[in-house]
Amino acid sequence: MEEDNEAPIINVNKTIGFKCLHYSVTESSGEVKVTIKKKKAGSEVNFGVRTKDGSAVAGKEYDAIQESYVMEGKDQEKQISIKIHDNNEWQPDLDFFLEIYNIDTN
């Protein structure tokens, strides 16, 4: 897995965010693990994460997610896994997106 930290940050949130903005995996890896980091310790954070199609299509190239998560006060990171489908056919690089939404701090 390669990580690219050079991309511009869009819609910066002061509470949580992605540890890395771009991930690259092969189909044969079977999954991609994405890390979400909390910027400050102490408060609980509730949030949702969902996938959005790009050139990759949910159900065909990857399994879509739309889940709610909680990071306790002591937690600094949350790792989310997304299944990647391996169809044994050559394809150009495909992409999909993750979105953090409904961020609520307690």
N, C-alpha and C positions, 0 to 999 in steps of 0.2 A: 504494500500500500504506500502510495506517495502522498505527501501532504504539501499543499501550496498555501503559504501564508501571505502571499504578496497581493492578493485581491483586495479591492476596495471594500470597505464595510458599508452596507446599506441598512438603513433603519436601525441604527445603533440603539440598544437597550442598555440602560445603566445597571440592571439587575442580573440578567443572565445572557449568555450568548454561546455560539459555537466555538469550541476550542480551535478548530481549523475550518476555513471557509470552503475548501475544495478537497475532495477525496477521490482517488482513482483506484479502482479494483478491477481484476479480471473476473469474468463470469465464473471461472472454475473455483474461485475463492469461496463462493457460496453465500457470502454475506458481506456487508460493510458495517463496521461499528463506528458510530459517530458519538463524540463526547460533547456534552453541554456543560459549561462551567458557570458557577455562581460567582459573581464578582466580589461579594462581601459575605463573610461568615456571620452567623448569628440569626438571621431571620429565615423563616420557612418560605419557600416559593412554590406556588402551584402554577402549572403551565401545561399547555398541550403542544404536541408535535404531530405534524402531518406531512405526508409526501404529496408532491405535485408532479404530474407528468411533464417531461420535457420531450426530448426525442425518444426516450425510453417510455414504454407504456406499462402501467401497473397491471399485474396479472399475467403479463407476457414476459417482461424482462425483470421485474422485481415485484415483491409483495408490498402493496400499499399499507401504510399505517395511519391511524388517527387515534392517538392515545393521550390520556392525561397522566401527568406525573407530579410527584411531590419531592422536593428536595428539603429535607429537614434542616434545622439550623446548623447542625454540625457538618452536614454534607457540603462538599465543594464541587463535586462533579457527578454527572449522571451519564451512563453509557447506554446508547440505544442501538439495537441491532436491526438491520433490514436485510431480508433474504433476497439474494440475487439469483435469478434463474439461469442455468447453463443449458443452452439448446444445441450445443455442438455444431453450430453453423457460424461461419465467419460473418461478422457484422462490423461496420465502422463503430467508432466510439459513440456511445449513447449516454445521455444524461437525464437525471431527474433531480428534483429539488426537495429540500426539507424546509419547513416553516415552523417557527415557534410562535404560538399565539395564546391569547387569554392569560397573560402573565399577571399573577396576583401575589403580592407579598403580605405576609402576616406579621 
